[in-house]
Amino acid sequence: MTDFATSTAPADVVRRQYLASATGNLEALRATLAPDVEWTEMAGFPLAGTYRTPAGVTANVMEKLAAEWDDWTAHDDTYIADGENVAVLARYTATNKATGKAISVRVAHHFVVRGGQIVRFEQFVDTAKVREAMPSGGLSPEP
């Protein structure tokens, strides 16, 4: 039996990413990402775009979510693995800091894992439900 903490099986790598994200351990999360990772947040999502490098992903996605939302969590519940492809059905929950409005939104994520690291990520989510909880329909502008 393979040790989950060191397994390079694609679903195990993805699961470690979710666990690191849920605990706010950005160092552990970055360790699951390839140096040339392409991480795409869906068009219409407040952080829409493609981010590269582990540091770029955590700075432009996880750190910004933490700044705008309390307890942002992706609750992963169903994994579908096919070779290097892993699709995950999940739910985002959080409370927007500015409005106090909570969300509970279903989401699907597609990961590509090679050599024990995530090389590509794509998000699918009902962006309108996320924006409804936010002031002015989007993230606060940078100071």
N, C-alpha and C positions, 0 to 999 in steps of 0.2 A: 504494500500500500504506500502511495506517495504522500509525503508530508505536504499539506495544504500550503504552508508558509513558503515553501520553496518550489512547489510544483510549477512547471511551465505549461501545463494544460491550459488552453485558452479560457475555458470557463473559470478555472481557479484564479488566473491572473485578473480577470474581470471582477470576480468576487472580492479579491483583495483591494481593488480600486474602490469599490463601493464601501467596504469596511473602513478604509482609510478616510474616505470622504465623510462618512457618517460621524467619525470621531474627530474630524478636523485635523488629521495628521497629514499635512500637505507633503512632508518629506516622504512618507510611505506611499502616498498617492503618486508623486513624481517618479518614484522607483518603478512603478508599473508601466510608465510611459516610455516609448522609444525616443531617442534624441531627436528624431525627425518626425515625430507624431503630427498628424493632422487632425484637429479636434474641431468639429463643426457644430455650432449651435444653430438651430433652425431659423430660417428667415421669418421675421415677425416676432421672434423671441427677443426680449430686451437686450440680450448680449449676442445677438445674431452675428455670425461671422465664423471664419476659420482661423484657429490659433495654432501656432507651431511652437515646438519645444516644450518640455515639461514645465519649465519656469513660466513660459508664456501662457500655457493653459491655466496653471493655478493662479497667476496674477490677474488674468483677464476674465476668468470664469469664477473659480471658487472664492477668491478673495473679494471680488465684487459682489457676488451673491451674499457672502457673509456680512458685508458692509450695509446692504440694503434690506436683508431679511433676517429674522430670528429663526433659528432652528431649521434652516434649509436642509432637507434630507431627501435623498432618492431611496425609496424603499423598494429594493429589488425583490421580486417574488417569483418570476418565471424565467428560466433560462432555456434557450434553444440553441444548441451548439451543432455546427456542421463544419468540421475541419477547423480552419483558422477564423471562421465567422461565428460570432456569438451575438444573438439577439436577446435582449432582456426587456421584459415587461415590468414596469415599475410604477410607482406613484410618487410625485413630488408633494411634500407638505412643508409649509412654512407660514410665517406671519410677517407681513410687510411692516418694517419699522416705522415708516412715515404715516401709514394709514391705519394700522392695527388690523387690517383685513387678512384673514387666513385663506390659504389655498389648499386644495387636495385635488390634484390633477393627474390623470393617467398619462403615462409616457412610454414610448418605446425607444430603445437605444440599440444601435448596431455598432459592434466593435469588430475590428480585424486585429488578430493577435499573431505575431510572428516572433519566433525566437524568445518566447517568454515575456514579450512586451507588447503593449497596445500601440499599433502603428496608425490606426485610423478609428475615429469615432464619429457617429452621426446621430443627432437627436431628432425625434419626432414627438411633438407635443401640441396640445391645443393652446396656442400662444395667447389667444384672446382671454382665456380664463386667468392666465398669469397677469396679463396687463390690467384686467379689471380690478385687481387688488392693489395696484400701484397708483401713486399720485401722477396725474397728467398722463397716464397710460404708458409710462416708461420709467427707466431708472433716473434718479436724480442726476442733474448735470454735474460734471467735475467742477470743483471750486476754482 
